[in-house]
Amino acid sequence: MPEIKIEFKKATDYRIIPATGAWGGVNPQGEIIFDLFVEKLEIESVRLRVEPGRPPVEAAREGQIQVRESQIGVVVRADIARSIGEWLIQKAQEVASGTAGGSEGHA
C-alpha cells in the first residue's frame, strides 16, 4: 500500500480551549452539532465584613447560579463523530491505565 505524507498546520485563529462538557443533538441535515462548554458557579454578589485595621472577610454569597459557558460549536457527520468518540475513549483508557505517553494521534 502506498504511503502518503500529511502535514499538520494550525489555522491562524487556532486556540486551545477548556471544556468540562458538551451539549447538543442532531440537526435537520442529520449532522451532529454540539457546543463544548465550561461549567462554573457564578455569584451575583458577595457581602464582606469590614473591620478597621483588618482585611475584609467574606460574610455571605448571594444569588449563586450554575452557568455553562459555551466555548465553541462543532458540527460533524455521524461517521466522524463515531471516529472522534472512539479515539477519545482510547485516549481516556490510556490515561486511566497509565500507558499514555504524551503521544498524539488521529481520530
N, C-alpha and C positions, 0 to 999 in steps of 0.2 A: 504494500500500500504506500503511495507516495506521501511524503511529508510536506507540510506547509509551515511557513513561518508566520506567526501572528505577533504584531507589535501592539502593546497596550499604551495608549495615550490618554491623558486626562483632559477633559474639556476645560476651557478657561474658567468656567464657573463651578468646577468640581469642588466639593467640600465633604468633609466627614460630619455626619450628624448623629446626635444621640437618639436612641429610641428605647422606650420601655414597653411598647406595644404597637398593635396595628388594628385598624378598624376599616371595614369596607364590605364589599359584596361584588355582585356581577352586574355589569352594565347591559343595556339593551343589545349591544353587539356581541354579547357572550364573552367579553373580556373580564378579567378580574381587576377591580380597581380598589385601591386601599391607600390609606394615609398611615404613615409611621408617626407616632406621637410620643411625647414625653408627658408622663403623669406626675402631677405635683400638687401640693397643697398651697392654696393662696389664702391670704388673710386680709380682710378688709381694713382692720385697724388693730392697733396694739396700745394698751394702756401702760404707761410707765409710772413707777413710784419714784419721785424725786425728793431726795433729802439733801439739805445743804452740805457741801463738802464731800459728797459721795457720788459715785457714778449712778446714773439711772438704772433701775431694776425693772424688768418686765413684770407687770402685775396680772394682766389678763389679755387674752386674744379674743377678738370678736369677729364673727362672720367668716369662719373657715369654710372654704369650699374646695372640692376636688376638681381639678382642671386637667383636661387632656389637651395639650397644645400640639396641634399638627405641625410637623416639621417639613414634610414633603408628601406629595401624592404620587402614586405609581400605578400604571396601567400595563397589564401583561396578558398575553394569551394563556389559556389554561395549561398548555404543554410546558410553557416557560415557567409558570407558577409552580408546577409539579417539580420541574428540574431544580429550581431555586430552593424549594421546600426540602427536597431530598438532600441537596448539598448542605443546607443549614443544619439538618438533623445529623448528617455525618460529622460536620464540624463540632456540633454540640457534644456528640458521643466521644469524639477525640479529646475534647476538653475534660469531660467527666471521667474518662479513663486515664487521663494524664499522658496521653500519647500525642497531644497537639504540640508540634514543634515550630510553630510560627510560620509554617509554610502556607502559601496562598494557593488557590486552585480555582477552577471554574465550575459554574453550575450548568 
